[in-house]
Amino acid sequence: MKKIGILYGQERSFPMAIIERVNSKGIDGITAEPVRIDKVMQGEPTEYAVIIDRISQDVPFYRAYLKNAAITGTAVINNPFWWSADEKFFNNCLATKIGVPVPKTVILPSRDLPADTTDLSFANLAYPLDWEGIFKYVGFPAYMKPFAGGGWKNVYRLNNVDEFFEKHSETGELVMLLQEEIVFDEYYRCYCIGGKEVRIMPYEPRNPHHLRYSASFTPSAERLKQMEEIVLKINQYLGYDFNTVELALRDGVPYAIDFCNPAPDADRNSVGEDNFNWVVETAANFAIEKAQSYQPGKDNLTWGKFVQHSSTRKPLI
């Protein structure tokens, strides 16, 4: 029997629906259930051929469990080694190298000294930074947000230099991005599963959270194809099995705004019934596909083109 385990936190609608959908298909030798952990011993395999991870970004113990599971053969969705290494600034850097438009972005050192450091720890950092050059490059209005994180936490819209320094003083030890504002005509949030299945959803981030999927943008067939190609390229290079990409269209150009969401919102109440049914069905089919191709004790993870090219020293594109 090949088990598909779902590792989750406070959410319920998506994990329970995935389990029900997989089991309802009645595929011989494959079953799904919530992950159950009673001990984690080094180098010992789990009972799961596949684990869908929905929570380890918030629970370091789970991330360690998943790495041990992966190294002993479990196909973890998403790859916990890559997810641990990845963050938003790197994603933007990669996008510039593979031809995906992104907002002008800089990374900033934390406002306060990190724990267990002193001024001497930053002998290589210029003081002050070239603020004039930074602000000229990014421009205002701009957005400031953590270089790693999500859920619209600690996100600021800034109109000028004075607002920047006021808000940056509140960020403590967070490492922040300062990013060009893309004043968009249309906005889309796009699921990508298995590096091949894409669901493009009109999305309005300026609405209250429960109304953000109530958007009336109607892209042409040509625009849909363009956005799908961008979403696939991003996820195939990053190597995510399950992710969302947010695209803002300015003057007909889709800019990738946020594309590091490896445990994306999939709650029925927020994404809506049609999108929910699509993501449950598509994720269930992909998990089954991974279980069917599972080889005990082998590396069953997904590694993106960036890692693959790096290991062979081939050019990215």
SVG drawing of the C-alpha trace seen along z (x, -y; Angstrom):
<svg xmlns="http://www.w3.org/2000/svg" viewBox="-18 -63 53 65">
<polyline fill="none" stroke="black" stroke-width="0.4" points="0.0,0.0 1.3,-3.4 0.2,-6.1 -0.3,-9.8 0.0,-11.9 -1.2,-15.4 0.7,-17.5 -1.4,-20.6 -2.0,-23.2 -5.1,-25.2 -6.7,-24.8 -9.2,-22.1 -11.2,-22.4 -8.3,-21.7 -6.5,-18.9 -9.8,-17.0 -10.9,-17.5 -7.7,-16.1 -7.9,-13.0 -11.5,-12.5 -10.8,-13.0 -7.8,-10.6 -9.7,-7.9 -12.9,-8.4 -11.0,-7.4 -10.6,-3.9 -7.1,-3.4 -5.8,0.0 -2.8,-0.2 -3.1,-4.0 -4.7,-5.7 -4.6,-9.1 -4.7,-10.2 -3.5,-12.9 0.2,-12.4 0.7,-10.9 4.1,-11.4 4.9,-9.7 8.7,-9.7 11.4,-10.8 14.5,-8.7 17.5,-9.7 17.7,-7.9 14.5,-5.9 11.9,-6.1 8.3,-7.1 5.3,-5.1 4.4,-7.6 5.2,-7.4 4.1,-11.1 3.6,-13.9 1.8,-17.2 3.3,-19.8 1.0,-22.7 2.5,-23.8 6.3,-23.3 7.0,-27.0 5.6,-27.7 6.9,-24.7 10.7,-24.0 10.1,-20.5 8.0,-19.5 10.6,-20.9 13.3,-18.6 10.8,-15.7 10.2,-16.3 13.9,-16.5 14.4,-13.1 11.4,-11.7 12.7,-13.0 16.2,-11.7 14.8,-8.2 12.6,-8.3 9.3,-10.1 8.2,-12.4 7.6,-15.6 5.4,-18.3 7.2,-20.8 10.9,-19.8 11.8,-20.8 15.5,-21.3 14.7,-23.8 12.0,-25.5 14.4,-26.0 16.9,-27.7 14.5,-29.8 13.3,-33.4 11.7,-36.2 14.8,-38.2 16.5,-35.2 13.3,-34.5 13.4,-38.0 17.1,-37.6 16.4,-34.3 13.5,-35.9 15.8,-38.6 18.0,-35.8 15.2,-33.8 13.4,-36.7 10.5,-37.1 9.6,-40.8 9.7,-41.8 9.5,-45.1 12.8,-46.8 13.8,-45.5 16.6,-45.9 17.3,-44.1 18.1,-46.0 20.0,-44.9 17.8,-44.8 17.2,-48.0 18.3,-46.5 21.3,-44.3 20.5,-40.6 20.8,-38.7 24.3,-37.8 25.9,-40.4 27.6,-43.8 28.7,-46.7 31.9,-44.7 29.9,-42.0 29.1,-44.4 32.6,-45.6 31.8,-44.9 28.6,-46.9 28.9,-50.6 27.4,-53.1 25.3,-54.9 24.1,-52.9 23.8,-54.6 20.2,-55.6 20.1,-58.2 21.0,-55.5 18.6,-53.0 15.6,-55.4 16.5,-56.6 16.5,-53.0 13.3,-51.9 11.3,-55.1 8.2,-56.1 5.6,-55.0 7.2,-51.7 6.4,-48.7 8.6,-47.4 8.1,-43.8 10.2,-41.0 12.5,-39.2 11.2,-35.9 7.6,-35.5 4.1,-35.9 0.5,-36.5 0.8,-40.3 2.6,-40.6 4.9,-43.6 4.0,-45.0 4.2,-48.8 3.2,-51.1 5.5,-54.1 5.0,-57.5 8.4,-59.2 11.7,-59.0 10.4,-60.3 7.8,-57.5 10.4,-55.0 12.7,-55.9 9.7,-56.1 8.4,-52.6 11.8,-51.0 12.5,-52.0 9.6,-49.7 11.0,-46.6 13.4,-45.5 15.5,-42.5 13.6,-41.8 15.5,-41.9 13.3,-43.8 12.8,-44.3 12.1,-47.7 10.2,-47.2 8.9,-49.4 5.1,-49.8 3.5,-48.3 0.3,-50.3 -1.6,-47.6 -4.6,-47.4 -5.3,-43.8 -4.1,-41.3 -4.1,-37.5 -3.2,-34.8 -2.2,-31.6 -2.0,-28.1 0.7,-25.8 0.7,-22.1 3.3,-19.6 5.1,-22.2 2.5,-21.6 -1.1,-22.4 -2.0,-26.1 -5.2,-27.8 -5.3,-31.5 -7.6,-33.4 -8.6,-37.1 -7.6,-38.6 -8.0,-42.1 -5.5,-42.6 -7.0,-46.0 -10.3,-44.4 -10.9,-43.1 -9.5,-39.6 -12.8,-37.7 -13.5,-39.6 -10.1,-39.4 -11.2,-36.6 -14.2,-38.6 -12.6,-40.3 -14.0,-40.8 -10.8,-40.9 -11.3,-39.1 -7.9,-38.3 -7.7,-37.3 -6.7,-33.9 -3.3,-35.3 -2.8,-36.9 -3.8,-33.7 -1.2,-31.8 1.4,-34.4 0.7,-34.3 0.6,-30.5 4.0,-30.3 5.4,-32.7 3.9,-30.7 5.3,-27.4 8.7,-28.8 8.9,-30.2 7.8,-27.0 9.9,-24.7 13.1,-26.7 12.3,-26.9 11.2,-23.3 7.9,-23.8 5.2,-21.1 2.6,-23.4 2.8,-27.1 1.0,-30.3 2.3,-33.1 0.8,-36.6 1.0,-38.6 0.3,-42.3 -0.4,-43.7 1.0,-47.1 0.7,-48.4 0.1,-44.9 3.2,-43.5 2.7,-40.8 5.1,-41.5 5.6,-38.6 5.0,-40.2 5.0,-37.3 5.9,-33.8 7.2,-32.1 4.0,-30.6 4.7,-26.9 1.8,-26.5 -0.7,-28.8 -4.2,-29.6 -6.5,-26.9 -9.4,-27.5 -12.9,-27.0 -14.2,-30.2 -11.5,-32.5 -10.7,-31.0 -14.3,-30.2 -16.0,-26.9 -14.8,-26.6 -11.2,-27.3 -11.3,-25.1 -12.6,-22.1 -9.9,-22.6 -7.1,-22.8 -8.3,-19.8 -8.8,-17.6 -5.5,-18.6 -3.5,-18.3 -5.1,-14.9 -4.2,-13.6 -0.6,-14.9 -0.2,-13.3 -1.5,-10.0 0.9,-10.3 3.8,-10.8 2.8,-7.8 2.5,-5.6 6.1,-6.6 7.5,-6.3 10.6,-4.2 11.5,-3.1 14.7,-4.5 15.4,-6.7 15.4,-10.5 11.7,-11.1 11.9,-14.9 11.4,-17.5 14.5,-19.6 14.0,-22.6 16.0,-23.6 18.1,-26.1 19.5,-23.3 19.8,-20.9 21.7,-23.5 23.9,-24.4 24.9,-20.8 26.0,-20.5 27.4,-24.0 25.2,-24.6 23.8,-28.1 20.4,-28.8 18.8,-29.4"/>
</svg>
